Amino acid sequence: MSKQYLHTKILNEELLNVDISKYSSKVAEIHQHLHTTKDEPTGWVHAPLEDNTQIVQSILEVASEIKLKADVLVVVGIGGSYLGAKAIQDALTPYFGSHENGIEVVYAGQNLSGAYINQLIKSLANKEIYVNVISKSGSTMEPALAFRVFRQYLEERYGDEAVQRIIVTTDPEKGLLNDMAEKHNYRTFNIPQNIGGRYSVLTPVGLLPIAVAGVDIEELLTGAKQAAIELNEESLEMNEAYRYATIRHELYNQGYKVEMLASFEPGLAKFHEWWKQLFGESEGKDKKGILPVTSNFSTDLHSIGQFIQEGSPMLFETLLHFREVTDDYNVPYHLRDEDQLNYLDNRSFNEINAISKQGTAIAHAEGGIQVIQLELKKLNAYHIGYLIQFFMISCAMSAYLMKVNPFDQPGVEAYKCHIGQLLNESKKLALRPM
């Protein structure tokens, strides 16, 4: 593939000491399955190549209405229903204040903290709001409880107008949320039935909140389309996503059970969390899988940097790097030079940050850490869209190589079941006569 968009490099390839071409035939077999199966939710593989003009236009129209009539959009969702949108929002909007083309977007339903929901409600007192609730079933407890709170809040505050201020993103045919939307005439966007939650960020699940935040969703989808075209090669030698997946798999087979994704831009912290869910839920089953952990450099170099450099050799590191970041600031010259930093006069923070990345990678490689570098040209909507598609393809391939299903999450269902049982038991106890 062209190296213009994303390049995968192993810093210390001699330590890997294996020719990954031995996986070529298996990768080709999995590629065919991924692109032809009708039994698994793989709609995201070809979705970027399909004509999405109509749905994008509908999303942009609703986003424009929200930005015109509201100060804040409250997004209610958990897991794949919120992580992707929040990841892209944080990566591509200003650190302080709202994007010039967007409004404030906040999130609820991703936890069960009473303090969080109470303080969020109080913060909205003098602001106009819309709510976008996102859930395929409508029965997941965390977002269901949050939506109950915000639906009542909107009805008490806006009366009949509340119906217009609630946007539902859900299954098009079934589920509690679908039933509620039909009963109360809420406007809806569909979650494609052949796309699972953690693979859904490039559907209305992520696109509406991202558009409201001010991100160019058309550029985002164009980047994903480019990735879908370039990464449609069954050849391991020609497909960077498959190359990354097989390198991970080989390291796993060599005993490295932890992967640390790190980058040098604070705005990517939530992107790390999206990546962590994608790989953690897709691979972590049948007593298999690489534990995905994340770090934000250079901040975390001053907290766990020592462990990474010289600690237990259990992990390998994937460094995510964008060569160009739009905003920057030059180091000023100071007459007294009391901090002895005038030698950096007129060098930019981003330039120093890039050198910090390079020095860190070299140090970790010299310390025996397996370091994979993923490098893209620019931190913008196009390249983030490309990276999302890259990671989803890599993740599916990696899970299949481990012989696990990339698209289910039975362990998550187990915790939900036990919470439900405990809540029902506590309800019965409370109802017993004294």
Helices and strands as residue ranges (DSSP letters): E 6-10, H 13-16, G 20-23, H 24-36, H 43-46, G 47-49, H 53-69, E 72-76, G 79-81, H 83-92, E 104-108, H 114-123, E 129-134, H 141-158, G 159-165, E 166-170, H 176-184, E 187-190, G 197-199, H 204-213, H 217-230, G 236-238, H 240-253, E 258-263, G 266-268, H 269-283, E 291-296, G 299-302, H 305-310, E 315-324, G 342-344, H 349-366, E 371-378, H 381-401, H 410-431
